Amino acid sequence: MGAWIFGVVGGLAVLALAAFAGLVVTMRTKNRRALRAVRRLGRAGRPSALRAGAGEPGSRTSVIHHVGRRSGRPYATPVGVYPLGEDFLVFLPYGPDVDWLRNVRAAGAAELRTDGRTYRVAPRLTGAAEALPHLSARDRWVVRLFGVTDFLVLERLRADAEEAR
Protein backbone atom coordinates (compact mmCIF):
# COMPACT_ATOMS: atom_id res chain seq x y z
CA MET A 1 0.00 0.00 0.00
CA GLY A 2 2.83 2.42 0.85
CA ALA A 3 4.43 1.89 -2.56
CA TRP A 4 1.17 2.88 -4.27
CA ILE A 5 0.97 6.16 -2.32
CA PHE A 6 4.65 6.85 -2.99
CA GLY A 7 4.05 6.27 -6.71
CA VAL A 8 1.08 8.65 -6.83
CA VAL A 9 2.87 11.39 -4.88
CA GLY A 10 6.00 10.94 -6.98
CA GLY A 11 3.97 11.09 -10.19
CA LEU A 12 2.26 14.30 -9.06
CA ALA A 13 5.63 15.81 -8.17
CA VAL A 14 6.97 14.96 -11.62
CA LEU A 15 3.89 16.53 -13.26
CA ALA A 16 4.27 19.69 -11.17
CA LEU A 17 7.95 19.94 -12.06
CA ALA A 18 7.16 19.44 -15.75
CA ALA A 19 4.48 22.15 -15.61
CA PHE A 20 6.92 24.55 -13.93
CA ALA A 21 9.60 23.78 -16.52
CA GLY A 22 7.05 24.41 -19.28
CA LEU A 23 6.16 27.75 -17.71
CA VAL A 24 9.81 28.79 -17.51
CA VAL A 25 10.42 27.80 -21.15
CA THR A 26 7.27 29.66 -22.24
CA MET A 27 8.26 32.83 -20.40
CA ARG A 28 11.88 32.75 -21.60
CA THR A 29 11.07 32.07 -25.27
CA LYS A 30 8.10 34.48 -25.36
CA ASN A 31 6.16 32.02 -27.54
CA ARG A 32 3.00 33.99 -28.36
CA ARG A 33 0.61 31.03 -28.44
CA ALA A 34 1.88 29.64 -25.13
CA LEU A 35 1.89 33.10 -23.52
CA ARG A 36 -1.76 33.56 -24.52
CA ALA A 37 -2.61 30.32 -22.71
CA VAL A 38 -0.72 31.41 -19.59
CA ARG A 39 -2.46 34.82 -19.65
CA ARG A 40 -5.86 33.12 -19.93
CA LEU A 41 -5.09 31.09 -16.82
CA GLY A 42 -4.00 34.28 -15.06
CA ARG A 43 -7.22 36.05 -16.01
CA ALA A 44 -9.22 33.21 -14.49
CA GLY A 45 -7.52 33.91 -11.15
CA ARG A 46 -7.85 37.70 -11.36
CA PRO A 47 -11.20 38.01 -9.54
CA SER A 48 -9.90 36.06 -6.56
CA ALA A 49 -6.79 38.28 -6.39
CA LEU A 50 -9.00 41.38 -6.35
CA ARG A 51 -11.33 39.91 -3.73
CA ALA A 52 -8.35 39.02 -1.56
CA GLY A 53 -7.73 42.70 -0.84
CA ALA A 54 -5.31 43.68 -3.59
CA GLY A 55 -4.21 47.26 -3.08
CA GLU A 56 -5.11 47.30 0.59
CA PRO A 57 -2.63 47.67 3.48
CA GLY A 58 -0.53 44.55 3.91
CA SER A 59 -1.39 43.07 0.50
CA ARG A 60 1.49 42.03 -1.74
CA THR A 61 -0.64 42.78 -4.81
CA SER A 62 -1.62 46.23 -6.04
CA VAL A 63 -4.38 47.20 -8.47
CA ILE A 64 -4.09 49.43 -11.51
CA HIS A 65 -7.38 51.05 -12.55
CA HIS A 66 -7.57 51.95 -16.22
CA VAL A 67 -10.09 52.53 -19.01
CA GLY A 68 -10.43 50.42 -22.15
CA ARG A 69 -8.94 52.27 -25.11
CA ARG A 70 -11.78 51.21 -27.43
CA SER A 71 -14.65 50.26 -25.14
CA GLY A 72 -14.27 53.04 -22.57
CA ARG A 73 -15.04 50.47 -19.87
CA PRO A 74 -13.26 50.72 -16.51
CA TYR A 75 -10.93 47.83 -15.63
CA ALA A 76 -9.00 46.79 -12.53
CA THR A 77 -5.87 44.68 -13.07
CA PRO A 78 -3.83 43.21 -10.21
CA VAL A 79 -0.09 43.88 -10.52
CA GLY A 80 2.98 43.48 -8.36
CA VAL A 81 4.74 46.79 -7.75
CA TYR A 82 8.09 47.57 -6.21
CA PRO A 83 9.10 50.95 -4.77
CA LEU A 84 11.34 53.03 -7.01
CA GLY A 85 11.96 56.22 -5.06
CA GLU A 86 8.59 57.97 -5.12
CA ASP A 87 7.54 55.98 -8.18
CA PHE A 88 6.77 52.29 -8.73
CA LEU A 89 8.34 49.51 -10.77
CA VAL A 90 6.34 46.69 -12.42
CA PHE A 91 7.76 43.50 -13.99
CA LEU A 92 6.33 42.80 -17.45
CA PRO A 93 6.84 39.03 -17.75
CA TYR A 94 4.55 38.84 -20.81
CA GLY A 95 6.21 41.84 -22.44
CA PRO A 96 4.74 45.28 -23.14
CA ASP A 97 2.01 44.05 -25.53
CA VAL A 98 -0.65 43.21 -22.93
CA ASP A 99 -4.12 44.76 -23.03
CA TRP A 100 -3.98 46.52 -19.66
CA LEU A 101 -0.70 48.24 -20.53
CA ARG A 102 -1.96 49.22 -23.98
CA ASN A 103 -4.94 50.86 -22.25
CA VAL A 104 -2.75 52.71 -19.75
CA ARG A 105 -0.33 53.89 -22.45
CA ALA A 106 -3.19 55.04 -24.71
CA ALA A 107 -4.70 57.07 -21.86
CA GLY A 108 -1.31 58.35 -20.71
CA ALA A 109 -2.23 57.78 -17.06
CA ALA A 110 -4.02 55.47 -14.64
CA GLU A 111 -4.74 55.07 -10.94
CA LEU A 112 -2.65 52.72 -8.85
CA ARG A 113 -4.02 51.41 -5.56
CA THR A 114 -1.23 50.08 -3.35
CA ASP A 115 -0.90 49.62 0.40
CA GLY A 116 -4.23 51.36 0.98
CA ARG A 117 -3.36 54.52 -0.97
CA THR A 118 -4.33 55.62 -4.46
CA TYR A 119 -1.91 57.40 -6.78
CA ARG A 120 -2.36 58.92 -10.21
CA VAL A 121 0.49 57.53 -12.31
CA ALA A 122 1.94 57.85 -15.81
CA PRO A 123 3.54 54.86 -17.58
CA ARG A 124 7.11 54.73 -18.83
CA LEU A 125 8.69 51.59 -20.29
CA THR A 126 12.22 50.78 -19.19
CA GLY A 127 14.70 47.95 -19.36
CA ALA A 128 16.69 45.80 -16.99
CA ALA A 129 19.58 48.27 -16.71
CA GLU A 130 17.38 50.74 -14.82
CA ALA A 131 15.23 48.20 -12.99
CA LEU A 132 17.66 45.56 -11.67
CA PRO A 133 19.63 47.76 -9.25
CA HIS A 134 16.40 48.44 -7.33
CA LEU A 135 15.48 44.77 -6.88
CA SER A 136 16.42 42.35 -4.13
CA ALA A 137 18.76 39.45 -4.95
CA ARG A 138 15.73 37.10 -4.90
CA ASP A 139 13.79 39.26 -7.36
CA ARG A 140 16.81 39.57 -9.67
CA TRP A 141 17.04 35.75 -9.65
CA VAL A 142 13.34 35.46 -10.58
CA VAL A 143 13.82 38.01 -13.39
CA ARG A 144 16.73 36.01 -14.80
CA LEU A 145 14.94 32.66 -14.38
CA PHE A 146 11.88 33.79 -16.33
CA GLY A 147 13.80 35.91 -18.84
CA VAL A 148 12.00 39.15 -17.99
CA THR A 149 13.46 41.97 -20.07
CA ASP A 150 10.66 44.54 -19.96
CA PHE A 151 9.70 46.71 -17.01
CA LEU A 152 7.28 49.54 -16.43
CA VAL A 153 7.90 52.59 -14.27
CA LEU A 154 4.69 54.11 -12.96
CA GLU A 155 5.66 57.71 -12.30
CA ARG A 156 3.59 59.51 -9.71
CA LEU A 157 1.87 62.57 -11.11
CA ARG A 158 2.57 65.33 -8.63
CA ALA A 159 -0.11 67.94 -9.42
CA ASP A 160 -1.83 69.23 -6.27
CA ALA A 161 -5.21 67.89 -7.39
CA GLU A 162 -3.76 64.42 -7.93
CA GLU A 163 -1.87 63.83 -4.65
CA ALA A 164 -2.20 60.45 -2.95
CA ARG A 165 -5.58 60.02 -1.29
N, C-alpha and C positions, 0 to 999 in steps of 0.2 A: 504494500500500500504506500509506503514512504517513497519508493522509487517512482510511482505514478505521480505523486504530488511534486516531487523534485523535477520530473520531466515537464510537467505543465508550467511550473514556475520558471524553469530554465527556458522553455519555449517562448513564454511571454517576455522574458528579459531579452531574448534574441530579437523578437519582433520590435520591441521598444527601441533597442539599439539600432536596428535597421531603419526604423522610421526617423530617428534622430539623424542618422548618417544621411538619409535622403533629404532631410530638411537642410542640413549643412550644405550638401552639394547643390541643392536648388538655390539657396541664398547666394552661394559663392559664384555660380555660373550665370545667375540672373536669367535663367530660362523662362521666357514669358509665359508659356503655357503652365508650367509648374508653379510659377509665382502667382498666377491667377487662382489656382486651386488653393494655395496657402492663404491668399487674401480672403477667399470665400469662407474658409474655415475660421479665419480671424473675425470676419463680419458676424458669423453666427454667435461668437462669444461676446460681441460688443455690448449688447443690452445688459448682460450680467456684469460686465466691468463698470458700466454706468450706474447700475443699481447698487453696486458695492461701494458707492461713495467716492467715485473718482472725482478729483478736484477738491475734496474736502480735507480738513486738517488731518494729518497722519496717513493719508493715502499715498501710495507710491505712484499712482496713475493720475494724470491731469486730464483735463478736457479742453479741446479747442472747439469753440463755437464759430461756425462759418455759414455762409449762404451759398446755395447752389448757383453756379455761374450761368446756367441756362434756365433752371426751374424756379430760382428765387426762393426755394424752400430752405428753412433753417436746418442745420445739421449739428450734431455733437459727436465728435470723434475722440475716443480716448487715446492719449499719447503719453509717452514717458519723457519727461523733461529733466534737464540737468542745469543747475545754476551756471551762469556765464557772466560774472559781474552782476549788473542789474538786469541783464537779459537772460534768455533761456536757450538751451541747446537741445535739439531733437535728433536722434538717430533716424536715418531713412533707409531701413534695411531693404525695402522694395524699390528704392531709387526715388527720384523726384517726380515720376510720372504716375502718381496716385491721385485719385479723384479729390480727396480732401485738400491736398496741397495745391492742386490746380485751382480749386475754388478760392483758397486763401490768396494765392498769387494773383488771380484775376481781380479779386476785390481790393488787393493791396493791403488788407488788414483783417484782423479777426480778434476774437476775445479768447483769452486763455484763463481757465479757472484752475488754480493750483494752490494747494495748501490753504484752502478756504478763502483765497483772495482772487479777484478778477482783474486782469490787466488787458488793456488794448495793446495789441502787438502788430508789428509789420514783419513779413517774412523776408529772409535773405539766405539764399543757398550758399553753402561753404563746403570746403573739403576737409580732409583729415588733418592737413597741416595746421589749420586753425583749431580744430576740435580736439584732437588727441591730447594736447598738453593740459586740458582742463578735466580730463577723465581720470578716474582711479585706475590702478593697475588691473583690477578685475574687469572693469568696463573696456579698457584697451584690449584685453585678451578676447573678450566677447566680440568686439569690433573686428579683430583680426580673424577669429574663428569663422564668423559668418560673412567675411568679405565686404563689410559695410564701407563704402567709399563716399557716400553722400550724407550730408548733414544739413540741418536747417537751424539758423539762428532766428529766434523770435525776439526782435528788438522792441523793448517797451517804448510806446509812444508817450512822450512826456508832457503833452499839452495839459494845462490846468484842468480842463473839463474831462480829461481822460485818465486822471490819476487812479491808482489802485483803489477799489472800493472794498 
